[in-house]
Structure formats: structure tokens, C-alpha cells
Amino acid sequence: MQVDYREFHIDASPLNEGGRYYGRAKIYRRALVDGDAEVFG
């Protein structure tokens, strides 16, 4: 699932490890000046 919220882009997906599922998400913050994005694990 991918969601845009204000200046953030959230990419959430399940992780399958040996029959167990774990939630995980990558959160990107768009930079306003130089075009580079910050990534929060």
C-alpha cells in the first residue's frame, strides 16, 4: 500500500518470514529545495 500525506510518501507492505507476516513501512519525506528525499526506516 502506498499513501501520500502532506510532504510524506508512505510505502507499507507485509514481510513474509517463514510463514509469519510482519508489517513494515518506509517513510520518505520530500525535500522542498534540492530534490533529495529523506528516508525513515
PDB file of N, CA, C and O in Angstrom:
ATOM      1  N   MET A   1       0.844  -1.166   0.000  1.00  0.00           N
ATOM      2  CA  MET A   1       0.000   0.000   0.000  1.00  0.00           C
ATOM      3  C   MET A   1       0.894   1.236   0.000  1.00  0.00           C
ATOM      4  O   MET A   1       1.864   1.305   0.755  1.00  0.00           O
ATOM      5  N   GLN A   2       0.573   2.191  -0.831  1.00  0.00           N
ATOM      6  CA  GLN A   2       1.321   3.429  -0.901  1.00  0.00           C
ATOM      7  C   GLN A   2       0.388   4.599  -0.670  1.00  0.00           C
ATOM      8  O   GLN A   2      -0.696   4.667  -1.249  1.00  0.00           O
ATOM      9  N   VAL A   3       0.819   5.524   0.182  1.00  0.00           N
ATOM     10  CA  VAL A   3      -0.017   6.659   0.556  1.00  0.00           C
ATOM     11  C   VAL A   3       0.833   7.923   0.532  1.00  0.00           C
ATOM     12  O   VAL A   3       1.990   7.904   0.953  1.00  0.00           O
ATOM     13  N   ASP A   4       0.264   9.019   0.041  1.00  0.00           N
ATOM     14  CA  ASP A   4       0.895  10.322   0.128  1.00  0.00           C
ATOM     15  C   ASP A   4       0.146  11.137   1.168  1.00  0.00           C
ATOM     16  O   ASP A   4      -1.080  11.238   1.124  1.00  0.00           O
ATOM     17  N   TYR A   5       0.893  11.724   2.112  1.00  0.00           N
ATOM     18  CA  TYR A   5       0.301  12.540   3.162  1.00  0.00           C
ATOM     19  C   TYR A   5       1.179  13.759   3.369  1.00  0.00           C
ATOM     20  O   TYR A   5       2.310  13.645   3.843  1.00  0.00           O
ATOM     21  N   ARG A   6       0.665  14.913   3.019  1.00  0.00           N
ATOM     22  CA  ARG A   6       1.400  16.177   3.084  1.00  0.00           C
ATOM     23  C   ARG A   6       2.718  16.038   2.342  1.00  0.00           C
ATOM     24  O   ARG A   6       2.712  15.747   1.146  1.00  0.00           O
ATOM     25  N   GLU A   7       3.860  16.239   3.018  1.00  0.00           N
ATOM     26  CA  GLU A   7       5.142  16.112   2.322  1.00  0.00           C
ATOM     27  C   GLU A   7       5.747  14.711   2.454  1.00  0.00           C
ATOM     28  O   GLU A   7       6.912  14.507   2.113  1.00  0.00           O
ATOM     29  N   PHE A   8       4.967  13.752   2.942  1.00  0.00           N
ATOM     30  CA  PHE A   8       5.453  12.393   3.154  1.00  0.00           C
ATOM     31  C   PHE A   8       4.871  11.423   2.128  1.00  0.00           C
ATOM     32  O   PHE A   8       3.738  11.583   1.674  1.00  0.00           O
ATOM     33  N   HIS A   9       5.665  10.419   1.772  1.00  0.00           N
ATOM     34  CA  HIS A   9       5.206   9.290   0.959  1.00  0.00           C
ATOM     35  C   HIS A   9       5.444   8.042   1.803  1.00  0.00           C
ATOM     36  O   HIS A   9       6.573   7.797   2.227  1.00  0.00           O
ATOM     37  N   ILE A  10       4.408   7.255   2.052  1.00  0.00           N
ATOM     38  CA  ILE A  10       4.484   6.075   2.912  1.00  0.00           C
ATOM     39  C   ILE A  10       4.273   4.840   2.055  1.00  0.00           C
ATOM     40  O   ILE A  10       3.269   4.718   1.353  1.00  0.00           O
ATOM     41  N   ASP A  11       5.236   3.921   2.123  1.00  0.00           N
ATOM     42  CA  ASP A  11       5.169   2.664   1.380  1.00  0.00           C
ATOM     43  C   ASP A  11       5.123   1.533   2.405  1.00  0.00           C
ATOM     44  O   ASP A  11       6.153   1.171   2.973  1.00  0.00           O
ATOM     45  N   ALA A  12       3.938   0.975   2.644  1.00  0.00           N
ATOM     46  CA  ALA A  12       3.755  -0.078   3.638  1.00  0.00           C
ATOM     47  C   ALA A  12       3.495  -1.406   2.930  1.00  0.00           C
ATOM     48  O   ALA A  12       2.716  -1.475   1.979  1.00  0.00           O
ATOM     49  N   SER A  13       4.159  -2.457   3.410  1.00  0.00           N
ATOM     50  CA  SER A  13       3.949  -3.777   2.824  1.00  0.00           C
ATOM     51  C   SER A  13       4.269  -4.849   3.867  1.00  0.00           C
ATOM     52  O   SER A  13       5.108  -4.630   4.740  1.00  0.00           O
ATOM     53  N   PRO A  14       3.604  -6.012   3.782  1.00  0.00           N
ATOM     54  CA  PRO A  14       3.906  -7.092   4.726  1.00  0.00           C
ATOM     55  C   PRO A  14       5.194  -7.819   4.331  1.00  0.00           C
ATOM     56  O   PRO A  14       5.555  -7.873   3.155  1.00  0.00           O
ATOM     57  N   LEU A  15       5.860  -8.361   5.307  1.00  0.00           N
ATOM     58  CA  LEU A  15       7.071  -9.141   5.098  1.00  0.00           C
ATOM     59  C   LEU A  15       6.778 -10.571   5.545  1.00  0.00           C
ATOM     60  O   LEU A  15       6.402 -10.792   6.697  1.00  0.00           O
ATOM     61  N   ASN A  16       6.945 -11.539   4.654  1.00  0.00           N
ATOM     62  CA  ASN A  16       6.685 -12.939   4.949  1.00  0.00           C
ATOM     63  C   ASN A  16       8.005 -13.606   5.321  1.00  0.00           C
ATOM     64  O   ASN A  16       8.907 -13.725   4.492  1.00  0.00           O
ATOM     65  N   GLU A  17       8.107 -14.036   6.570  1.00  0.00           N
ATOM     66  CA  GLU A  17       9.302 -14.721   7.064  1.00  0.00           C
ATOM     67  C   GLU A  17       8.900 -16.079   7.619  1.00  0.00           C
ATOM     68  O   GLU A  17       8.416 -16.167   8.747  1.00  0.00           O
ATOM     69  N   GLY A  18       9.093 -17.127   6.847  1.00  0.00           N
ATOM     70  CA  GLY A  18       8.828 -18.484   7.325  1.00  0.00           C
ATOM     71  C   GLY A  18       7.387 -18.722   7.746  1.00  0.00           C
ATOM     72  O   GLY A  18       7.147 -19.395   8.749  1.00  0.00           O
ATOM     73  N   GLY A  19       6.434 -18.192   7.013  1.00  0.00           N
ATOM     74  CA  GLY A  19       5.038 -18.407   7.339  1.00  0.00           C
ATOM     75  C   GLY A  19       4.464 -17.385   8.311  1.00  0.00           C
ATOM     76  O   GLY A  19       3.268 -17.418   8.600  1.00  0.00           O
ATOM     77  N   ARG A  20       5.286 -16.486   8.816  1.00  0.00           N
ATOM     78  CA  ARG A  20       4.816 -15.414   9.694  1.00  0.00           C
ATOM     79  C   ARG A  20       4.902 -14.097   8.946  1.00  0.00           C
ATOM     80  O   ARG A  20       5.826 -13.870   8.165  1.00  0.00           O
ATOM     81  N   TYR A  21       3.948 -13.251   9.189  1.00  0.00           N
ATOM     82  CA  TYR A  21       3.906 -11.964   8.497  1.00  0.00           C
ATOM     83  C   TYR A  21       4.204 -10.832   9.462  1.00  0.00           C
ATOM     84  O   TYR A  21       3.708 -10.811  10.589  1.00  0.00           O
ATOM     85  N   TYR A  22       5.008  -9.906   9.015  1.00  0.00           N
ATOM     86  CA  TYR A  22       5.381  -8.736   9.803  1.00  0.00           C
ATOM     87  C   TYR A  22       5.072  -7.484   8.991  1.00  0.00           C
ATOM     88  O   TYR A  22       5.284  -7.439   7.779  1.00  0.00           O
ATOM     89  N   GLY A  23       4.574  -6.488   9.676  1.00  0.00           N
ATOM     90  CA  GLY A  23       4.314  -5.222   8.999  1.00  0.00           C
ATOM     91  C   GLY A  23       5.600  -4.412   8.896  1.00  0.00           C
ATOM     92  O   GLY A  23       6.435  -4.446   9.800  1.00  0.00           O
ATOM     93  N   ARG A  24       5.757  -3.687   7.799  1.00  0.00           N
ATOM     94  CA  ARG A  24       6.903  -2.803   7.659  1.00  0.00           C
ATOM     95  C   ARG A  24       6.490  -1.618   6.798  1.00  0.00           C
ATOM     96  O   ARG A  24       5.557  -1.708   5.999  1.00  0.00           O
ATOM     97  N   ALA A  25       7.184  -0.526   6.969  1.00  0.00           N
ATOM     98  CA  ALA A  25       6.868   0.665   6.192  1.00  0.00           C
ATOM     99  C   ALA A  25       8.133   1.475   5.969  1.00  0.00           C
ATOM    100  O   ALA A  25       9.001   1.551   6.839  1.00  0.00           O
ATOM    101  N   LYS A  26       8.225   2.073   4.802  1.00  0.00           N
ATOM    102  CA  LYS A  26       9.275   3.041   4.508  1.00  0.00           C
ATOM    103  C   LYS A  26       8.590   4.392   4.372  1.00  0.00           C
ATOM    104  O   LYS A  26       7.590   4.527   3.667  1.00  0.00           O
ATOM    105  N   ILE A  27       9.125   5.364   5.040  1.00  0.00           N
ATOM    106  CA  ILE A  27       8.540   6.697   5.004  1.00  0.00           C
ATOM    107  C   ILE A  27       9.558   7.644   4.388  1.00  0.00           C
ATOM    108  O   ILE A  27      10.678   7.783   4.879  1.00  0.00           O
ATOM    109  N   TYR A  28       9.150   8.287   3.313  1.00  0.00           N
ATOM    110  CA  TYR A  28      10.005   9.230   2.599  1.00  0.00           C
ATOM    111  C   TYR A  28       9.471  10.637   2.838  1.00  0.00           C
ATOM    112  O   TYR A  28       8.263  10.871   2.808  1.00  0.00           O
ATOM    113  N   ARG A  29      10.377  11.555   3.071  1.00  0.00           N
ATOM    114  CA  ARG A  29       9.984  12.957   3.194  1.00  0.00           C
ATOM    115  C   ARG A  29      10.569  13.708   2.024  1.00  0.00           C
ATOM    116  O   ARG A  29      11.785  13.723   1.827  1.00  0.00           O
ATOM    117  N   ARG A  30       9.713  14.323   1.255  1.00  0.00           N
ATOM    118  CA  ARG A  30      10.165  15.043   0.070  1.00  0.00           C
ATOM    119  C   ARG A  30      10.902  16.307   0.485  1.00  0.00           C
ATOM    120  O   ARG A  30      10.437  17.057   1.342  1.00  0.00           O
ATOM    121  N   ALA A  31      12.041  16.531  -0.124  1.00  0.00           N
ATOM    122  CA  ALA A  31      12.794  17.751   0.129  1.00  0.00           C
ATOM    123  C   ALA A  31      12.181  18.886  -0.666  1.00  0.00           C
ATOM    124  O   ALA A  31      11.761  18.687  -1.806  1.00  0.00           O
ATOM    125  N   LEU A  32      12.123  20.053  -0.091  1.00  0.00           N
ATOM    126  CA  LEU A  32      11.498  21.193  -0.752  1.00  0.00           C
ATOM    127  C   LEU A  32      12.484  21.972  -1.614  1.00  0.00           C
ATOM    128  O   LEU A  32      12.065  22.687  -2.524  1.00  0.00           O
ATOM    129  N   VAL A  33      13.805  21.851  -1.345  1.00  0.00           N
ATOM    130  CA  VAL A  33      14.779  22.703  -2.018  1.00  0.00           C
ATOM    131  C   VAL A  33      15.579  21.979  -3.091  1.00  0.00           C
ATOM    132  O   VAL A  33      15.516  22.354  -4.261  1.00  0.00           O
ATOM    133  N   ASP A  34      16.333  20.942  -2.712  1.00  0.00           N
ATOM    134  CA  ASP A  34      17.294  20.336  -3.642  1.00  0.00           C
ATOM    135  C   ASP A  34      16.810  19.078  -4.327  1.00  0.00           C
ATOM    136  O   ASP A  34      17.538  18.534  -5.158  1.00  0.00           O
ATOM    137  N   GLY A  35      15.619  18.585  -4.026  1.00  0.00           N
ATOM    138  CA  GLY A  35      15.084  17.428  -4.729  1.00  0.00           C
ATOM    139  C   GLY A  35      15.431  16.080  -4.123  1.00  0.00           C
ATOM    140  O   GLY A  35      14.871  15.068  -4.543  1.00  0.00           O
ATOM    141  N   ASP A  36      16.342  16.028  -3.144  1.00  0.00           N
ATOM    142  CA  ASP A  36      16.665  14.766  -2.473  1.00  0.00           C
ATOM    143  C   ASP A  36      15.602  14.468  -1.423  1.00  0.00           C
ATOM    144  O   ASP A  36      15.027  15.382  -0.833  1.00  0.00           O
ATOM    145  N   ALA A  37      15.348  13.188  -1.197  1.00  0.00           N
ATOM    146  CA  ALA A  37      14.347  12.780  -0.218  1.00  0.00           C
ATOM    147  C   ALA A  37      15.018  12.149   0.990  1.00  0.00           C
ATOM    148  O   ALA A  37      16.021  11.450   0.848  1.00  0.00           O
ATOM    149  N   GLU A  38      14.476  12.387   2.172  1.00  0.00           N
ATOM    150  CA  GLU A  38      14.931  11.711   3.388  1.00  0.00           C
ATOM    151  C   GLU A  38      14.159  10.414   3.504  1.00  0.00           C
ATOM    152  O   GLU A  38      12.977  10.361   3.161  1.00  0.00           O
ATOM    153  N   VAL A  39      14.813   9.368   3.983  1.00  0.00           N
ATOM    154  CA  VAL A  39      14.151   8.083   4.176  1.00  0.00           C
ATOM    155  C   VAL A  39      14.204   7.730   5.661  1.00  0.00           C
ATOM    156  O   VAL A  39      15.269   7.769   6.277  1.00  0.00           O
ATOM    157  N   PHE A  40      13.059   7.389   6.225  1.00  0.00           N
ATOM    158  CA  PHE A  40      12.975   6.940   7.606  1.00  0.00           C
ATOM    159  C   PHE A  40      12.587   5.478   7.572  1.00  0.00           C
ATOM    160  O   PHE A  40      11.542   5.135   7.018  1.00  0.00           O
ATOM    161  N   GLY A  41      13.412   4.591   8.160  1.00  0.00           N
ATOM    162  CA  GLY A  41      13.231   3.157   8.097  1.00  0.00           C
ATOM    163  C   GLY A  41      11.943   2.694   8.580  1.00  0.00           C
ATOM    164  O   GLY A  41      11.678   1.492   8.574  1.00  0.00           O
TER     165      GLY A  41
END
